[in-house]
Amino acid sequence: MSLRVYLPTTWQGLTCLVTGEDWPSVRAALGAVAVVAKGESEDEEYAALMTAADASLALVLAARESGG
């Protein structure tokens, strides 16, 4: 059994992950919440992926509105 976890983020979040910056603080500031596939079927994994993608877009738009 495998567990797929998708984490919505922004370019700022990705930069922190790559550079080793304080990812937990950035993640909390962004409001990023992990999305877990409810099962192992391709449809369930795709649904989780798309939910995370939509959440990433919402994070980007919220950052843009706040001037970030």
N, C-alpha and C positions, 0 to 999 in steps of 0.2 A: 504494500500500500504506500502511495506517495501523497504528499501534501503540497499543493500549489498555493503559494502566498504571493500576492501582487501588492506592491506598495506604491500608491500614487505619490508623485513628487514633481518637482520643477527642475529647471536647469540649476538653480541654486542648490537644491537638495542633492542632485547628481554630483555637482562640483564638490560638495562636502564629503560625499561618500568616497570619491576618487582621491581627494587630497588628504583625507583623514581629519578634516576639521570636526568641530563639535556637532556631529550629525544628530544626536538625541535632542539637543536644543533647537536646531533648525527644524527637525521633524515636528516637534511640539509647536513651534511658532507657526509652521505651515498648516498645522491641523491634519497632517497626513495620518490616515487610519488604514491599516492593512486590510486587504480583501482576500478572503480565503474561499477557494472553490468548494462548493457544498458536496461534491462527489468527484469521482475519477473519470466520468464520461467526458468526451470531447466537448459536448454542448455545455456542460457545467463549468468546465475550465474556460471555455471561450466567454461565457457569461461573466465570470469573475474578472477575466482580462479586460473586457469592455467596461465593466463597472469601474475598475481601477483607472482606465483611460479617461472615462468621463470625469472621475474625481480629480485626475491630474489637470484636465482642462479647467475645471472649476477653481483649482488652486492657482493656476496661472492667471485666470481672469480676476480673481480676488486680489492677487498681488498687484496686478496692473491698476485696478481701481484704487488701491490704497497707495499707489505711487511707488510700489516696490519693484 
